[in-house]
């Protein structure tokens, strides 16, 4: 198993947000605003596009899937400092 590269949360968010903008499923306003590491997995958080009642919208699913994609791609490469 290869070593993970230590990285600051700020640096990782910069990488993640560029990946979001470059992805085919990007939606205007989609942005990761924070990241935590839990049991070696990166957990990204940001705007989830909930409606006025706090319920999910179709955009919510797209954001969830994007954050899941980021977790899969970046957790195997990086660990938070």
PDB file of N, CA, C and O in Angstrom:
ATOM      1  N   UNK A   1       0.846  -1.188   0.000  1.00  0.00           N
ATOM      2  CA  UNK A   1       0.000   0.000   0.000  1.00  0.00           C
ATOM      3  C   UNK A   1       0.883   1.239   0.000  1.00  0.00           C
ATOM      4  O   UNK A   1       1.857   1.307   0.750  1.00  0.00           O
ATOM      5  N   UNK A   2       0.554   2.210  -0.827  1.00  0.00           N
ATOM      6  CA  UNK A   2       1.380   3.404  -0.939  1.00  0.00           C
ATOM      7  C   UNK A   2       1.084   4.391   0.186  1.00  0.00           C
ATOM      8  O   UNK A   2       0.008   4.392   0.783  1.00  0.00           O
ATOM      9  N   UNK A   3       2.079   5.225   0.448  1.00  0.00           N
ATOM     10  CA  UNK A   3       1.944   6.254   1.465  1.00  0.00           C
ATOM     11  C   UNK A   3       1.030   7.374   0.975  1.00  0.00           C
ATOM     12  O   UNK A   3       1.045   7.727  -0.204  1.00  0.00           O
ATOM     13  N   UNK A   4       0.239   7.924   1.883  1.00  0.00           N
ATOM     14  CA  UNK A   4      -0.586   9.075   1.552  1.00  0.00           C
ATOM     15  C   UNK A   4       0.221  10.343   1.805  1.00  0.00           C
ATOM     16  O   UNK A   4       1.040  10.389   2.723  1.00  0.00           O
ATOM     17  N   UNK A   5      -0.004  11.346   1.011  1.00  0.00           N
ATOM     18  CA  UNK A   5       0.679  12.615   1.137  1.00  0.00           C
ATOM     19  C   UNK A   5      -0.040  13.489   2.158  1.00  0.00           C
ATOM     20  O   UNK A   5      -1.241  13.723   2.020  1.00  0.00           O
ATOM     21  N   UNK A   6       0.664  13.979   3.183  1.00  0.00           N
ATOM     22  CA  UNK A   6       0.045  14.915   4.126  1.00  0.00           C
ATOM     23  C   UNK A   6      -0.270  16.238   3.420  1.00  0.00           C
ATOM     24  O   UNK A   6       0.525  16.728   2.618  1.00  0.00           O
ATOM     25  N   UNK A   7      -1.427  16.802   3.727  1.00  0.00           N
ATOM     26  CA  UNK A   7      -1.860  18.038   3.079  1.00  0.00           C
ATOM     27  C   UNK A   7      -2.732  18.822   4.054  1.00  0.00           C
ATOM     28  O   UNK A   7      -3.416  18.234   4.893  1.00  0.00           O
ATOM     29  N   UNK A   8      -2.707  20.149   3.943  1.00  0.00           N
ATOM     30  CA  UNK A   8      -3.575  20.972   4.787  1.00  0.00           C
ATOM     31  C   UNK A   8      -4.993  20.933   4.221  1.00  0.00           C
ATOM     32  O   UNK A   8      -5.195  20.661   3.038  1.00  0.00           O
ATOM     33  N   UNK A   9      -5.960  21.206   5.078  1.00  0.00           N
ATOM     34  CA  UNK A   9      -7.359  21.230   4.637  1.00  0.00           C
ATOM     35  C   UNK A   9      -7.545  22.292   3.561  1.00  0.00           C
ATOM     36  O   UNK A   9      -8.282  22.074   2.599  1.00  0.00           O
ATOM     37  N   UNK A  10      -6.894  23.426   3.709  1.00  0.00           N
ATOM     38  CA  UNK A  10      -7.016  24.513   2.731  1.00  0.00           C
ATOM     39  C   UNK A  10      -6.497  24.077   1.359  1.00  0.00           C
ATOM     40  O   UNK A  10      -7.143  24.328   0.341  1.00  0.00           O
ATOM     41  N   UNK A  11      -5.344  23.431   1.332  1.00  0.00           N
ATOM     42  CA  UNK A  11      -4.790  22.947   0.062  1.00  0.00           C
ATOM     43  C   UNK A  11      -5.693  21.891  -0.571  1.00  0.00           C
ATOM     44  O   UNK A  11      -5.906  21.893  -1.784  1.00  0.00           O
ATOM     45  N   UNK A  12      -6.221  20.992   0.254  1.00  0.00           N
ATOM     46  CA  UNK A  12      -7.090  19.937  -0.259  1.00  0.00           C
ATOM     47  C   UNK A  12      -8.385  20.516  -0.818  1.00  0.00           C
ATOM     48  O   UNK A  12      -8.883  20.044  -1.840  1.00  0.00           O
ATOM     49  N   UNK A  13      -8.933  21.531  -0.159  1.00  0.00           N
ATOM     50  CA  UNK A  13     -10.150  22.172  -0.663  1.00  0.00           C
ATOM     51  C   UNK A  13      -9.899  22.861  -2.003  1.00  0.00           C
ATOM     52  O   UNK A  13     -10.775  22.868  -2.868  1.00  0.00           O
ATOM     53  N   UNK A  14      -8.722  23.434  -2.178  1.00  0.00           N
ATOM     54  CA  UNK A  14      -8.376  24.057  -3.455  1.00  0.00           C
ATOM     55  C   UNK A  14      -8.377  23.005  -4.567  1.00  0.00           C
ATOM     56  O   UNK A  14      -8.935  23.228  -5.641  1.00  0.00           O
ATOM     57  N   UNK A  15      -7.751  21.868  -4.299  1.00  0.00           N
ATOM     58  CA  UNK A  15      -7.726  20.764  -5.274  1.00  0.00           C
ATOM     59  C   UNK A  15      -9.145  20.262  -5.533  1.00  0.00           C
ATOM     60  O   UNK A  15      -9.546  20.092  -6.684  1.00  0.00           O
ATOM     61  N   UNK A  16      -9.901  20.025  -4.465  1.00  0.00           N
ATOM     62  CA  UNK A  16     -11.262  19.489  -4.592  1.00  0.00           C
ATOM     63  C   UNK A  16     -12.157  20.428  -5.388  1.00  0.00           C
ATOM     64  O   UNK A  16     -12.912  19.980  -6.251  1.00  0.00           O
ATOM     65  N   UNK A  17     -12.081  21.712  -5.110  1.00  0.00           N
ATOM     66  CA  UNK A  17     -12.949  22.661  -5.816  1.00  0.00           C
ATOM     67  C   UNK A  17     -12.573  22.798  -7.288  1.00  0.00           C
ATOM     68  O   UNK A  17     -13.438  23.057  -8.125  1.00  0.00           O
ATOM     69  N   UNK A  18     -11.307  22.628  -7.608  1.00  0.00           N
ATOM     70  CA  UNK A  18     -10.922  22.614  -9.023  1.00  0.00           C
ATOM     71  C   UNK A  18     -11.467  21.358  -9.701  1.00  0.00           C
ATOM     72  O   UNK A  18     -11.941  21.414 -10.836  1.00  0.00           O
ATOM     73  N   UNK A  19     -11.396  20.226  -9.000  1.00  0.00           N
ATOM     74  CA  UNK A  19     -11.956  18.981  -9.543  1.00  0.00           C
ATOM     75  C   UNK A  19     -13.457  19.120  -9.780  1.00  0.00           C
ATOM     76  O   UNK A  19     -13.976  18.634 -10.784  1.00  0.00           O
ATOM     77  N   UNK A  20     -14.154  19.783  -8.856  1.00  0.00           N
ATOM     78  CA  UNK A  20     -15.598  19.995  -9.005  1.00  0.00           C
ATOM     79  C   UNK A  20     -15.866  20.811 -10.269  1.00  0.00           C
ATOM     80  O   UNK A  20     -16.708  20.437 -11.085  1.00  0.00           O
ATOM     81  N   UNK A  21     -15.150  21.925 -10.431  1.00  0.00           N
ATOM     82  CA  UNK A  21     -15.387  22.798 -11.587  1.00  0.00           C
ATOM     83  C   UNK A  21     -15.067  22.113 -12.905  1.00  0.00           C
ATOM     84  O   UNK A  21     -15.694  22.407 -13.923  1.00  0.00           O
ATOM     85  N   UNK A  22     -14.102  21.205 -12.898  1.00  0.00           N
ATOM     86  CA  UNK A  22     -13.699  20.506 -14.110  1.00  0.00           C
ATOM     87  C   UNK A  22     -14.578  19.297 -14.431  1.00  0.00           C
ATOM     88  O   UNK A  22     -14.484  18.739 -15.524  1.00  0.00           O
ATOM     89  N   UNK A  23     -15.427  18.891 -13.492  1.00  0.00           N
ATOM     90  CA  UNK A  23     -16.245  17.682 -13.659  1.00  0.00           C
ATOM     91  C   UNK A  23     -17.460  17.956 -14.543  1.00  0.00           C
ATOM     92  O   UNK A  23     -18.027  19.048 -14.510  1.00  0.00           O
ATOM     93  N   UNK A  24     -17.851  16.962 -15.328  1.00  0.00           N
ATOM     94  CA  UNK A  24     -19.021  17.082 -16.214  1.00  0.00           C
ATOM     95  C   UNK A  24     -20.321  17.337 -15.454  1.00  0.00           C
ATOM     96  O   UNK A  24     -21.245  17.944 -15.997  1.00  0.00           O
ATOM     97  N   UNK A  25     -20.400  16.881 -14.205  1.00  0.00           N
ATOM     98  CA  UNK A  25     -21.627  17.022 -13.413  1.00  0.00           C
ATOM     99  C   UNK A  25     -21.658  18.324 -12.599  1.00  0.00           C
ATOM    100  O   UNK A  25     -22.520  18.495 -11.737  1.00  0.00           O
ATOM    101  N   UNK A  26     -20.730  19.229 -12.870  1.00  0.00           N
ATOM    102  CA  UNK A  26     -20.672  20.504 -12.130  1.00  0.00           C
ATOM    103  C   UNK A  26     -21.959  21.297 -12.307  1.00  0.00           C
ATOM    104  O   UNK A  26     -22.487  21.406 -13.414  1.00  0.00           O
ATOM    105  N   UNK A  27     -22.461  21.852 -11.201  1.00  0.00           N
ATOM    106  CA  UNK A  27     -23.602  22.762 -11.205  1.00  0.00           C
ATOM    107  C   UNK A  27     -23.138  24.097 -10.645  1.00  0.00           C
ATOM    108  O   UNK A  27     -22.316  24.138  -9.729  1.00  0.00           O
ATOM    109  N   UNK A  28     -23.656  25.179 -11.186  1.00  0.00           N
ATOM    110  CA  UNK A  28     -23.287  26.506 -10.711  1.00  0.00           C
ATOM    111  C   UNK A  28     -23.542  26.619  -9.207  1.00  0.00           C
ATOM    112  O   UNK A  28     -24.639  26.322  -8.736  1.00  0.00           O
ATOM    113  N   UNK A  29     -22.544  27.041  -8.473  1.00  0.00           N
ATOM    114  CA  UNK A  29     -22.667  27.188  -7.026  1.00  0.00           C
ATOM    115  C   UNK A  29     -22.174  25.994  -6.233  1.00  0.00           C
ATOM    116  O   UNK A  29     -22.093  26.059  -5.006  1.00  0.00           O
ATOM    117  N   UNK A  30     -21.841  24.899  -6.913  1.00  0.00           N
ATOM    118  CA  UNK A  30     -21.341  23.693  -6.236  1.00  0.00           C
ATOM    119  C   UNK A  30     -19.932  23.983  -5.728  1.00  0.00           C
ATOM    120  O   UNK A  30     -19.051  24.368  -6.497  1.00  0.00           O
ATOM    121  N   UNK A  31     -19.727  23.793  -4.412  1.00  0.00           N
ATOM    122  CA  UNK A  31     -18.459  24.140  -3.789  1.00  0.00           C
ATOM    123  C   UNK A  31     -18.270  23.354  -2.500  1.00  0.00           C
ATOM    124  O   UNK A  31     -19.197  23.231  -1.699  1.00  0.00           O
ATOM    125  N   UNK A  32     -17.074  22.827  -2.302  1.00  0.00           N
ATOM    126  CA  UNK A  32     -16.733  22.196  -1.017  1.00  0.00           C
ATOM    127  C   UNK A  32     -16.182  23.299  -0.119  1.00  0.00           C
ATOM    128  O   UNK A  32     -15.215  23.969  -0.483  1.00  0.00           O
ATOM    129  N   UNK A  33     -16.790  23.490   1.052  1.00  0.00           N
ATOM    130  CA  UNK A  33     -16.359  24.570   1.943  1.00  0.00           C
ATOM    131  C   UNK A  33     -15.576  24.070   3.147  1.00  0.00           C
ATOM    132  O   UNK A  33     -14.913  24.854   3.826  1.00  0.00           O
ATOM    133  N   UNK A  34     -15.648  22.764   3.419  1.00  0.00           N
ATOM    134  CA  UNK A  34     -14.859  22.204   4.521  1.00  0.00           C
ATOM    135  C   UNK A  34     -14.586  20.731   4.255  1.00  0.00           C
ATOM    136  O   UNK A  34     -15.285  20.075   3.482  1.00  0.00           O
ATOM    137  N   UNK A  35     -13.543  20.230   4.923  1.00  0.00           N
ATOM    138  CA  UNK A  35     -13.187  18.819   4.793  1.00  0.00           C
ATOM    139  C   UNK A  35     -12.682  18.319   6.129  1.00  0.00           C
ATOM    140  O   UNK A  35     -11.944  19.022   6.820  1.00  0.00           O
ATOM    141  N   UNK A  36     -13.069  17.121   6.495  1.00  0.00           N
ATOM    142  CA  UNK A  36     -12.589  16.411   7.682  1.00  0.00           C
ATOM    143  C   UNK A  36     -12.125  15.045   7.225  1.00  0.00           C
ATOM    144  O   UNK A  36     -12.482  14.587   6.140  1.00  0.00           O
ATOM    145  N   UNK A  37     -11.328  14.397   8.057  1.00  0.00           N
ATOM    146  CA  UNK A  37     -10.909  13.038   7.754  1.00  0.00           C
ATOM    147  C   UNK A  37     -11.419  12.129   8.861  1.00  0.00           C
ATOM    148  O   UNK A  37     -11.119  12.338  10.037  1.00  0.00           O
ATOM    149  N   UNK A  38     -12.188  11.124   8.480  1.00  0.00           N
ATOM    150  CA  UNK A  38     -12.741  10.172   9.447  1.00  0.00           C
ATOM    151  C   UNK A  38     -12.363   8.766   9.005  1.00  0.00           C
ATOM    152  O   UNK A  38     -12.759   8.309   7.933  1.00  0.00           O
ATOM    153  N   UNK A  39     -11.589   8.086   9.847  1.00  0.00           N
ATOM    154  CA  UNK A  39     -11.138   6.719   9.572  1.00  0.00           C
ATOM    155  C   UNK A  39     -10.468   6.605   8.201  1.00  0.00           C
ATOM    156  O   UNK A  39     -10.670   5.630   7.478  1.00  0.00           O
ATOM    157  N   UNK A  40      -9.667   7.619   7.855  1.00  0.00           N
ATOM    158  CA  UNK A  40      -8.926   7.596   6.606  1.00  0.00           C
ATOM    159  C   UNK A  40      -9.708   8.014   5.377  1.00  0.00           C
ATOM    160  O   UNK A  40      -9.197   7.931   4.260  1.00  0.00           O
ATOM    161  N   UNK A  41     -10.956   8.468   5.568  1.00  0.00           N
ATOM    162  CA  UNK A  41     -11.803   8.894   4.446  1.00  0.00           C
ATOM    163  C   UNK A  41     -12.074  10.391   4.563  1.00  0.00           C
ATOM    164  O   UNK A  41     -12.457  10.884   5.624  1.00  0.00           O
ATOM    165  N   UNK A  42     -11.872  11.100   3.467  1.00  0.00           N
ATOM    166  CA  UNK A  42     -12.153  12.532   3.437  1.00  0.00           C
ATOM    167  C   UNK A  42     -13.663  12.759   3.360  1.00  0.00           C
ATOM    168  O   UNK A  42     -14.348  12.149   2.540  1.00  0.00           O
ATOM    169  N   UNK A  43     -14.167  13.630   4.213  1.00  0.00           N
ATOM    170  CA  UNK A  43     -15.590  13.959   4.248  1.00  0.00           C
ATOM    171  C   UNK A  43     -15.719  15.441   3.892  1.00  0.00           C
ATOM    172  O   UNK A  43     -15.316  16.315   4.659  1.00  0.00           O
ATOM    173  N   UNK A  44     -16.287  15.702   2.720  1.00  0.00           N
ATOM    174  CA  UNK A  44     -16.445  17.068   2.232  1.00  0.00           C
ATOM    175  C   UNK A  44     -17.829  17.591   2.565  1.00  0.00           C
ATOM    176  O   UNK A  44     -18.808  16.846   2.557  1.00  0.00           O
ATOM    177  N   UNK A  45     -17.898  18.890   2.861  1.00  0.00           N
ATOM    178  CA  UNK A  45     -19.175  19.534   3.173  1.00  0.00           C
ATOM    179  C   UNK A  45     -19.263  20.840   2.398  1.00  0.00           C
ATOM    180  O   UNK A  45     -18.252  21.444   2.042  1.00  0.00           O
ATOM    181  N   UNK A  46     -20.484  21.255   2.150  1.00  0.00           N
ATOM    182  CA  UNK A  46     -20.731  22.508   1.448  1.00  0.00           C
ATOM    183  C   UNK A  46     -22.220  22.713   1.278  1.00  0.00           C
ATOM    184  O   UNK A  46     -23.025  22.088   1.968  1.00  0.00           O
ATOM    185  N   UNK A  47     -22.584  23.592   0.355  1.00  0.00           N
ATOM    186  CA  UNK A  47     -23.982  23.895   0.060  1.00  0.00           C
ATOM    187  C   UNK A  47     -24.670  22.663  -0.536  1.00  0.00           C
ATOM    188  O   UNK A  47     -24.158  22.043  -1.468  1.00  0.00           O
ATOM    189  N   UNK A  48     -25.830  22.321   0.014  1.00  0.00           N
ATOM    190  CA  UNK A  48     -26.566  21.148  -0.471  1.00  0.00           C
ATOM    191  C   UNK A  48     -27.834  21.505  -1.241  1.00  0.00           C
ATOM    192  O   UNK A  48     -28.605  20.613  -1.593  1.00  0.00           O
ATOM    193  N   UNK A  49     -28.065  22.785  -1.509  1.00  0.00           N
ATOM    194  CA  UNK A  49     -29.197  23.225  -2.325  1.00  0.00           C
ATOM    195  C   UNK A  49     -30.529  22.698  -1.810  1.00  0.00           C
ATOM    196  O   UNK A  49     -31.321  22.148  -2.576  1.00  0.00           O
ATOM    197  N   UNK A  50     -30.781  22.865  -0.505  1.00  0.00           N
ATOM    198  CA  UNK A  50     -32.064  22.469   0.072  1.00  0.00           C
ATOM    199  C   UNK A  50     -33.125  23.506  -0.275  1.00  0.00           C
ATOM    200  O   UNK A  50     -32.801  24.664  -0.537  1.00  0.00           O
ATOM    201  N   UNK A  51     -34.398  23.092  -0.279  1.00  0.00           N
ATOM    202  CA  UNK A  51     -35.465  24.045  -0.568  1.00  0.00           C
ATOM    203  C   UNK A  51     -35.781  24.882   0.671  1.00  0.00           C
ATOM    204  O   UNK A  51     -35.135  24.730   1.708  1.00  0.00           O
ATOM    205  N   UNK A  52     -36.766  25.758   0.562  1.00  0.00           N
ATOM    206  CA  UNK A  52     -37.104  26.677   1.669  1.00  0.00           C
ATOM    207  C   UNK A  52     -37.577  25.952   2.926  1.00  0.00           C
ATOM    208  O   UNK A  52     -37.579  26.538   4.008  1.00  0.00           O
ATOM    209  N   UNK A  53     -37.978  24.690   2.800  1.00  0.00           N
ATOM    210  CA  UNK A  53     -38.395  23.891   3.950  1.00  0.00           C
ATOM    211  C   UNK A  53     -37.274  22.998   4.474  1.00  0.00           C
ATOM    212  O   UNK A  53     -37.484  22.190   5.379  1.00  0.00           O
ATOM    213  N   UNK A  54     -36.081  23.150   3.898  1.00  0.00           N
ATOM    214  CA  UNK A  54     -34.945  22.341   4.335  1.00  0.00           C
ATOM    215  C   UNK A  54     -34.940  20.934   3.753  1.00  0.00           C
ATOM    216  O   UNK A  54     -34.236  20.054   4.250  1.00  0.00           O
ATOM    217  N   UNK A  55     -35.723  20.722   2.701  1.00  0.00           N
ATOM    218  CA  UNK A  55     -35.809  19.403   2.077  1.00  0.00           C
ATOM    219  C   UNK A  55     -34.898  19.328   0.853  1.00  0.00           C
ATOM    220  O   UNK A  55     -34.605  20.348   0.229  1.00  0.00           O
ATOM    221  N   UNK A  56     -34.452  18.123   0.515  1.00  0.00           N
ATOM    222  CA  UNK A  56     -33.567  17.957  -0.641  1.00  0.00           C
ATOM    223  C   UNK A  56     -34.256  18.331  -1.952  1.00  0.00           C
ATOM    224  O   UNK A  56     -35.468  18.183  -2.112  1.00  0.00           O
ATOM    225  N   UNK A  57     -33.436  18.820  -2.881  1.00  0.00           N
ATOM    226  CA  UNK A  57     -33.880  19.117  -4.241  1.00  0.00           C
ATOM    227  C   UNK A  57     -33.095  18.192  -5.184  1.00  0.00           C
ATOM    228  O   UNK A  57     -32.194  17.484  -4.736  1.00  0.00           O
ATOM    229  N   UNK A  58     -33.423  18.190  -6.468  1.00  0.00           N
ATOM    230  CA  UNK A  58     -32.619  17.374  -7.397  1.00  0.00           C
ATOM    231  C   UNK A  58     -31.126  17.738  -7.366  1.00  0.00           C
ATOM    232  O   UNK A  58     -30.275  16.874  -7.575  1.00  0.00           O
ATOM    233  N   UNK A  59     -30.811  19.005  -7.109  1.00  0.00           N
ATOM    234  CA  UNK A  59     -29.407  19.419  -7.024  1.00  0.00           C
ATOM    235  C   UNK A  59     -28.711  18.797  -5.809  1.00  0.00           C
ATOM    236  O   UNK A  59     -27.500  18.580  -5.831  1.00  0.00           O
ATOM    237  N   UNK A  60     -29.474  18.511  -4.753  1.00  0.00           N
ATOM    238  CA  UNK A  60     -28.898  17.923  -3.544  1.00  0.00           C
ATOM    239  C   UNK A  60     -28.225  16.594  -3.862  1.00  0.00           C
ATOM    240  O   UNK A  60     -27.121  16.324  -3.389  1.00  0.00           O
ATOM    241  N   UNK A  61     -28.883  15.773  -4.653  1.00  0.00           N
ATOM    242  CA  UNK A  61     -28.320  14.477  -5.044  1.00  0.00           C
ATOM    243  C   UNK A  61     -27.026  14.669  -5.831  1.00  0.00           C
ATOM    244  O   UNK A  61     -26.063  13.930  -5.628  1.00  0.00           O
ATOM    245  N   UNK A  62     -26.998  15.649  -6.720  1.00  0.00           N
ATOM    246  CA  UNK A  62     -25.800  15.914  -7.519  1.00  0.00           C
ATOM    247  C   UNK A  62     -24.628  16.316  -6.616  1.00  0.00           C
ATOM    248  O   UNK A  62     -23.499  15.874  -6.832  1.00  0.00           O
ATOM    249  N   UNK A  63     -24.894  17.145  -5.614  1.00  0.00           N
ATOM    250  CA  UNK A  63     -23.836  17.573  -4.691  1.00  0.00           C
ATOM    251  C   UNK A  63     -23.356  16.386  -3.865  1.00  0.00           C
ATOM    252  O   UNK A  63     -22.151  16.191  -3.702  1.00  0.00           O
ATOM    253  N   UNK A  64     -24.289  15.591  -3.344  1.00  0.00           N
ATOM    254  CA  UNK A  64     -23.909  14.409  -2.565  1.00  0.00           C
ATOM    255  C   UNK A  64     -23.009  13.496  -3.397  1.00  0.00           C
ATOM    256  O   UNK A  64     -21.984  13.021  -2.907  1.00  0.00           O
ATOM    257  N   UNK A  65     -23.385  13.251  -4.641  1.00  0.00           N
ATOM    258  CA  UNK A  65     -22.590  12.383  -5.506  1.00  0.00           C
ATOM    259  C   UNK A  65     -21.219  12.972  -5.801  1.00  0.00           C
ATOM    260  O   UNK A  65     -20.236  12.238  -5.897  1.00  0.00           O
ATOM    261  N   UNK A  66     -21.146  14.296  -5.947  1.00  0.00           N
ATOM    262  CA  UNK A  66     -19.859  14.944  -6.191  1.00  0.00           C
ATOM    263  C   UNK A  66     -18.944  14.803  -4.971  1.00  0.00           C
ATOM    264  O   UNK A  66     -17.759  14.502  -5.119  1.00  0.00           O
ATOM    265  N   UNK A  67     -19.478  15.015  -3.784  1.00  0.00           N
ATOM    266  CA  UNK A  67     -18.668  14.895  -2.573  1.00  0.00           C
ATOM    267  C   UNK A  67     -18.218  13.442  -2.372  1.00  0.00           C
ATOM    268  O   UNK A  67     -17.114  13.191  -1.890  1.00  0.00           O
ATOM    269  N   UNK A  68     -19.071  12.502  -2.742  1.00  0.00           N
ATOM    270  CA  UNK A  68     -18.702  11.083  -2.680  1.00  0.00           C
ATOM    271  C   UNK A  68     -17.564  10.797  -3.663  1.00  0.00           C
ATOM    272  O   UNK A  68     -16.618  10.083  -3.331  1.00  0.00           O
ATOM    273  N   UNK A  69     -17.659  11.348  -4.855  1.00  0.00           N
ATOM    274  CA  UNK A  69     -16.601  11.206  -5.862  1.00  0.00           C
ATOM    275  C   UNK A  69     -15.279  11.753  -5.320  1.00  0.00           C
ATOM    276  O   UNK A  69     -14.241  11.103  -5.443  1.00  0.00           O
ATOM    277  N   UNK A  70     -15.315  12.938  -4.724  1.00  0.00           N
ATOM    278  CA  UNK A  70     -14.103  13.535  -4.158  1.00  0.00           C
ATOM    279  C   UNK A  70     -13.510  12.646  -3.072  1.00  0.00           C
ATOM    280  O   UNK A  70     -12.295  12.455  -3.016  1.00  0.00           O
ATOM    281  N   UNK A  71     -14.364  12.106  -2.214  1.00  0.00           N
ATOM    282  CA  UNK A  71     -13.894  11.226  -1.137  1.00  0.00           C
ATOM    283  C   UNK A  71     -13.173  10.017  -1.713  1.00  0.00           C
ATOM    284  O   UNK A  71     -12.103   9.644  -1.232  1.00  0.00           O
ATOM    285  N   UNK A  72     -13.749   9.404  -2.735  1.00  0.00           N
ATOM    286  CA  UNK A  72     -13.124   8.229  -3.354  1.00  0.00           C
ATOM    287  C   UNK A  72     -11.791   8.575  -4.005  1.00  0.00           C
ATOM    288  O   UNK A  72     -10.821   7.829  -3.872  1.00  0.00           O
ATOM    289  N   UNK A  73     -11.741   9.694  -4.701  1.00  0.00           N
ATOM    290  CA  UNK A  73     -10.534  10.067  -5.432  1.00  0.00           C
ATOM    291  C   UNK A  73      -9.414  10.564  -4.515  1.00  0.00           C
ATOM    292  O   UNK A  73      -8.255  10.194  -4.698  1.00  0.00           O
ATOM    293  N   UNK A  74      -9.751  11.390  -3.540  1.00  0.00           N
ATOM    294  CA  UNK A  74      -8.723  12.073  -2.755  1.00  0.00           C
ATOM    295  C   UNK A  74      -8.319  11.337  -1.483  1.00  0.00           C
ATOM    296  O   UNK A  74      -7.220  11.555  -0.972  1.00  0.00           O
ATOM    297  N   UNK A  75      -9.181  10.473  -0.965  1.00  0.00           N
ATOM    298  CA  UNK A  75      -8.847   9.742   0.273  1.00  0.00           C
ATOM    299  C   UNK A  75      -7.695   8.771   0.066  1.00  0.00           C
ATOM    300  O   UNK A  75      -6.937   8.498   0.997  1.00  0.00           O
ATOM    301  N   UNK A  76      -7.559   8.253  -1.139  1.00  0.00           N
ATOM    302  CA  UNK A  76      -6.482   7.302  -1.387  1.00  0.00           C
ATOM    303  C   UNK A  76      -5.138   7.993  -1.620  1.00  0.00           C
ATOM    304  O   UNK A  76      -4.093   7.344  -1.591  1.00  0.00           O
ATOM    305  N   UNK A  77      -5.163   9.302  -1.851  1.00  0.00           N
ATOM    306  CA  UNK A  77      -3.930  10.049  -2.120  1.00  0.00           C
ATOM    307  C   UNK A  77      -3.423  10.852  -0.934  1.00  0.00           C
ATOM    308  O   UNK A  77      -2.215  10.989  -0.744  1.00  0.00           O
ATOM    309  N   UNK A  78      -4.357  11.393  -0.120  1.00  0.00           N
ATOM    310  CA  UNK A  78      -3.976  12.387   0.892  1.00  0.00           C
ATOM    311  C   UNK A  78      -4.443  12.008   2.295  1.00  0.00           C
ATOM    312  O   UNK A  78      -5.380  11.232   2.484  1.00  0.00           O
ATOM    313  N   UNK A  79      -3.740  12.596   3.275  1.00  0.00           N
ATOM    314  CA  UNK A  79      -4.149  12.563   4.668  1.00  0.00           C
ATOM    315  C   UNK A  79      -4.014  13.990   5.194  1.00  0.00           C
ATOM    316  O   UNK A  79      -3.069  14.691   4.831  1.00  0.00           O
ATOM    317  N   UNK A  80      -4.941  14.430   6.039  1.00  0.00           N
ATOM    318  CA  UNK A  80      -4.891  15.798   6.553  1.00  0.00           C
ATOM    319  C   UNK A  80      -3.768  15.938   7.581  1.00  0.00           C
ATOM    320  O   UNK A  80      -3.546  15.055   8.410  1.00  0.00           O
ATOM    321  N   UNK A  81      -3.075  17.055   7.507  1.00  0.00           N
ATOM    322  CA  UNK A  81      -1.994  17.354   8.465  1.00  0.00           C
ATOM    323  C   UNK A  81      -2.575  17.751   9.800  1.00  0.00           C
ATOM    324  O   UNK A  81      -1.829  18.040  10.736  1.00  0.00           O
TER     325      UNK A  81
END
